Amino acid sequence: MKDDIKACLDWCWTTHRGCVIGAVLGAFLAICILLFGFFRTAFVMICITVGIWLGLKVDSEDTEWLERLRDFNPAEYVHFKRK
């Protein structure tokens, strides 16, 4: 019985890896929404997404975005100026 379950899980993982990952992440997201609520879960997911994006930027060794962030001055933009 154990071997059959292991063989089935192994087949699912090798054949439908994306579906398995999607199902596990979907179940995790549903449990988080039920436990913590939609907005808290959405906030955490947004933070995770920003963290992944920043990590990819750092890993790509592209420093142009960091220089633009360093040189950003809100006072230069009309949108931020008070009347």
C-alpha positions, 0 to 999 in steps of 0.5 A: 500500500505504501509503495503504491501511494509513493509510486502515485505521488512520484508519477504525479510529481514527474508528470504534473509538477506545475499542477502539484505545486499550484494545488499545494500553494492554492491550499496553503493560500486558502488556509491562510485566508481562513485563519488570518483573513483576506487582507492580512493574507493579501498583505503578506502575499504582496510583501512576498512578491516584492521580496522575490522581485527585489531578490531577482534584481539583486541576483541579476547584478543589475545595479541601475535600479538601485542607482535610480532609487538612490537618486530619487528625490520626491521634491523634484516631482510636481505630484509630490509638491504641496501648493 
